[in-house]
Amino acid sequence: MDSSAYRYFIRELQAQPVTNFSFLPLRFMQSSPILDQSSFSCLTQFLKSVIFLSGTDDTKTLPEILATPHNFFGKLFIDAHRALLEVLNGVNPKSHSFLPNGINLEKFFSLYGNSNRKGITSSLDMTSEAMICFLTEGLLHAGWCPDAMKGNAKRAAHACFNVLKKNLHHAKTGHSGMLLGYLWGAWLMAQQTENIHDDFTAGFSPTETFEWNYGGEKHAYLGRIFGKPYQISLIPQIQYEIPHPIFKVWRKNKTGLLLYASGELIRPEALLEHSEIVRPKITGNKFVYQCRTVDIPGIRWTVVFLFYEKTIFRIDMLKLPLKNGPVTVHAELRLDNEAKLEEIKQGYFTGYGPENSIIRFLRDPFGFRLVPEKENGVSMFKSIESEFTGVETIQSVCAWAKGKGITELNETKLLGIYE
């Protein structure tokens, strides 16, 4: 995007009270953006501070994802910080070990940035958007972006910037220093890519595949595109993880369905099958997992996600070995949601805010109830314990839609899936 927009936003932030954080160079707080070696030195100092803080307990000013030690994307993003720091210090980006991960990460940022998202409700969300804006420009600056995707990457950075600008009122003094650091970095990185137009130069297919290698393991995700204007969700395709659509990567591991049998968490042992679902108006994915608890082996858990217009259907089919007698089951479901929910009838919830939410349990063998206390951007539903005996398969179906102006679900027949 045009780097003069970053300059304007930096001046607006500098006009607000900014605490003299030890991690933020004085030039970033007081000076107009200047393209010189001293500014790049300040950027390397800032990146070193972010990397250091991510390994300490003092993470309250960091983007939420960098303060989440068990989140794979947090580790990946910190590695991206390290890689860009090394490039700024003279390492050849074409021979850098992060290059393959960087290319896939820039592909993801291009898709994420151009998607429809309005749900910034906190300073933490602001710092996360600013970090993604910087990393998008930084990976492009390093050359870790296919030529055909460069226009999309610039357009994505511009989209992130616009989200930040429209939500400046959420920037609190405690996080404005981090915002300034990332925006200065984005401005510096953008100087080298001004000649790239910010219009689309490559399209996206309904399903994009992303793979990252980390710690000797492959982490594969499916990027599912749906709705108009389009939204993107990431679906993990991982051996030991029951999938759930991820809309904001800093909420990975905070959303999804947990099932318990006889008081023990049901854990996946292996992904047995994955298949695409392609219909004239519906697309989706089906996963089949071999699972167990500490005491109950041989559990089969099938998860299906269907995307129809702006609505997502999650269908869970749990096959328990009941030959040894009845089993008690209870469940916890966490969904992305920015709005305050109200149950208008049994199993049907609505909420209105910057992003509206509609949630409906179409088949609910567990008896879900909304937990009144909502975490940051996440609503939780819990069930009571239910006893199952002589049942071949337990089937659960939930549908939800979220976004600006949404007032109803896009309902459709699910024949052939669970009937």
N, C-alpha and C positions, 0 to 999 in steps of 0.2 A: 504494500500500500504506500501511498504518499507519506514520506517520513515527516513532513511538516505537521501532519495531524498528531503524531506522537509529541512533537515539540509543544504544540498548543496544550495538550493534556498535561504534560509535565509541568508547565507553568501554572496551570490551574491547581494541581496538587501542591506545588511549592507555596502557593498562596494560603494554603490551609496550615493549621498548626501541625508541625512534624517534630516528634521527640527525637533528640540526638542519639539515635541508636548507634551502638558501637560497630554494627555490621555495615552501616550505610556511609559511604564516603561523603565528606563535606561538600564536595563539588556537586554531587547528585542532589543535595538539599537546597543549594543556594544559587548555582550558576545556570544560565541558559545553556541548552545543549550545544556543545562545541565538539567538532570532529577533529581530534588531535590525539597524540599518543597518550597524553595524560588521562583522557577520558577512557581509553581502552584499558589503561592500568587500573583505573577506578573500577571498571567492570570486572576485571580479574579478581580484584580485592573483594568485591561484592559476592562473586560466585564462590570464592574460597570460604567466605563467612557462611553462606547458605549451606554448603556441603558440610562444614564443621557443625553448624547448629543441628543439622538433621541427625547427627550421631550423638546428640546430648538430650537431656530432659527438658531443655529450654527451647521448646518448639512452638510456643503460643503465637509467635508472629509469623511462622512459616505457612505456606499453603498447606491445606489440610492433608493432602496426599503425602507430603513429605514428612508429616508428623505421624504417619501410620506405619509402624515398623513391619507389620505382617501383610501389607498390601504390595503385591508384585509390581504394580505400576509405580508405586512410590520408589522402589529400588531402581526401576528402569529410568525414571525421570531424573533421579540423582546421578545415575550413570551418564545420562545425557548432559547434565551440568558439568560433570568431570571431563567428558569428552570435548565439549566446547571450550572449557578452560584450557585443555591441552592444545587444542587447535590455535587458540589465541596466543599461547606461549610458543608456537612455532612447529608443532607436530603436523606432519603432512596429512590432511584429512583423507586423501585417496588411499593411504595405507593404514589408516587407523582401524583398530579392531572393532570399533563401534559402528563402522560404516554400514554393515547389513542391518543392524538394529535401528540405526538412524534413518535409513531409507524407509523401513516399515513404519517407524514412528512418525515420520513426516507425512507418509500416506494416510495414517490415521488422523493426524492433526488436520490435514486438508479436508477430510470427510467430516470430522467433528466440527471444525470451525464453520463450515458452510451449512450445517444442519440448523433446524429451527429450535432455539432454546431461549427461554425468557426467565427462567427461574432463579435469578440471583436474589437471595434474600439476606445475605450476611457479608461481612468483611472477609470471612474465610473464602467464600465463593469468589469474591473479587480478586483476592490474591492468587487463587487457582487459575482464574481466567487470564490474569496478567502473566503468570508463569507460562501458560500454554502459548500466549501471544509471543513472548520472548523466544521460547523454544522453537516455535514455528519459523520465526525469522532467522534464528540462529542456525538451525539445521539447513535452511536454504542457503544461508551465507557460507556454510561449510561445504556445500556442494552435495549434500546427502538428500537429493531430491531428483527423481527422473525428470528429464526435460519436459515431457508431456504433462507433468503434474505441477510445474512451477507456477503457472497462472492460478491454479486452484489453491496452492499454498499461499500466494500473496492475497488472494481473495479471502481465504480463511483467517489470515492474520488481521485483515481489515474488519472482518465480521467480529472477531474477538474484541478488537478495539472498540467497535460500536457498542457491544454489550457492556464494556467497562464504562464508556462515556455516559450511556443512558442510566447507569446505576451508580453514578458517582456519590449519590447521597448515602450509599451503604458503606462508604470508605470511612472507617473510624481512625482516630489518631494512632491507635496502637498498631494498625496495619498499613498506614499510609507510607511508611518508610520502605516496606517491602514492595508496595506498588511502584514507588518511585524508582527503586533499583531495577525492577524488571522492565519498566517502560523506558528508562535510559538505555538498558541493554538492547531492547527491541529497536529503538531509534538508531543506535550505533550499527546494529546488524543490518538494518534496512538500507543503510547508505550504499551498500554494495549491490543492491538488487533493485534499484529504482527503475531500471529500464524494463522490468518485467511487468506486463499488464496484469491487472487484477481480475480479468474476466475468465470464464471457464475455458480451459484448453483441452480438458479430457473429461469424459463422463464417468459415472460410477455405475456399476452393475447392482442389481437388488441385493446381492450378497458379495461382500468383499472379504477376503481372507487375510489375516495378519498373523505373522509368526515372529516370535522373538526368542533368542537363545539366551538363557540366563542361568549361571551356575551349572552349566553342563546339561540343562534340561530345556526342552522345547515347550514354549507356551503359545498355544494356538487359540485364536479367537475368530469368531465369525462376526463381521460387521453387517447388521441387517438394516436396510434402508426401507422406510415405509412412510406413508402419509404425504399430504401436500399442504403447506411446504414440508419438505421431508424431515423426518427425525432419524437419528441413528441410535441403535443399541448394540452393544457388544455382548456376544454370547460365548462364554468359555467352552472350549472343546478340549477338556483336560481329563485325564484318567481318573483322578481322585477328587473331583469337584463336581457336585451337582450344579448344573448351570442355571443362571437366571439373567435376564437382560440387564445390562449395565448402561445407564444413561450418563452418569458422571463418574469417571474412573476413580475419583477420590472417595466414592461410596462403595467401591468393591468390597465384598465380604460383609457389608452392612445391610444388604437386601437379599431376598431369596426365601426359600422354604426349608425349614428344618422339621424332620419327622423323628419321633421317638417311639420305640416299641418296648413295652415293659420297662419304661423309665430310662432306657439307654438310647443314645443318639444313633440313628441309622447312618452309616458311613459308606461311601462308594469304594469298592475294591478295584473295579475295572470298568472301562467304557467298552461295552460289547458291540454296540452298533450306533452309527450315526447316519441319518439320511435326510435329504432335502425333501420338502413338500412343496410342490408347484401345481397350483390350480389356476383356472382362468382369472380369479379375483383374489385368491389367497396364496400367500407364500408362508413357509415356515420350516421348522427343523424338528426332528425327532431323535431323541437320545435314549438308549437303553443301557442301564447300569446293573452290574452285579454288586450287591451290597450285603452288609451284615451289621449286627450289633456285637457287643462283647459276647453275648450268649446265644444269639440267633443267627446262624449262617443261612446262605441260600435265599436271600431276599432279592427280588427283581423289581427295580424301580424304572418305569418308563416316564420320560418327561417330553411333552410336546409344546412347542410355541408356535402359534399361528398369528400372522400379521394381516389384518384386514382393514384397509383404509387407516384410520387413526387408532384403532383398537387392537390390543394385544390379548390373546387368549393363552392362558397357561393351563395345561391339562396334565395331571399327575395320576399315574396308575401304579399302585403298589400291590405287589403279589407277595403275600406272606406265607411261609410254611406253617400251616395251622394244624398239622396232623398230631402235634403233641398237646393240643388243647388251645383254649382261647388266648389271645394276645391283646393287651391294652395299648392303644395308640393315642398320642396327642401331638399337636403340631403348632408351629410358630411361623407366621408369614410376615415378611417385611417388604414394603413397597415404597418406591420413590413417590413422594407427595409433598408439595409445598403448602397445601391448603388445609384448613381446619375441616375435618370430615364430620358429617351428620348422617345418621342412619335414617333414611326416609321410609324404608320398609325393611323387613327382615332380609339381611344379606345384601342390601343395596345402599351404597354410601355415595354421597356427593360432597364436594367441597369447592369453594370459589375463592380466588385470589389472583396473584400475578399469573399463575398457571392453575386452571381448574383441574379437578380430578373427579373421575367417575369410576367407582369400583363395585363390581357385582359378583357374588358367589353363585354360579349357576348350578353347580353340584357341590354340596358341602357335607360330606359324611362326618367331618370332624367337629362341626359346630363352632365356627370361628366367631370371636367377639373382638371388637376394637378396643385396644388398650388406650385409655384417655391421654396419657402422657406421650407426646410425640417427640422423637429425637430430631436433630437438625435435618430437615428434609426427608424424613423417613417415618412412615406410619406402620405400626405393628398390630397384628391380629394374633390372638391366642385362642386355643381350643381347650376344652376340658378333656379328660381321659375318657375314651370310649373303648368298649370291649368288642372285639371282632372274633367270630367263630364260624366256621363253615362257609366263609366268604372267599370266592376264588380271587377276586381283585377288588381293591378299594379304589374308587375313582373320584377325583376332585377336579373341579373346573372353576377357574377364576378369570374374569375379564376386566380389563381396566384401560382407561384412556386418560391422558393428561396433556394439557396445553392451553394456550390462550384461546378463550372463546368456546371451548368444548363444553357442551351441555348434555350430551347423551352418548351412549355407546353405539358403535356400528355393529349391530347384531347380525349374525348369519348362521346358517345351518352348519353343524359340525359333523355331518354324517360321515361314517367311515373312520372317524377318529376314536370315539368312545361309545358309539351306539351300534 
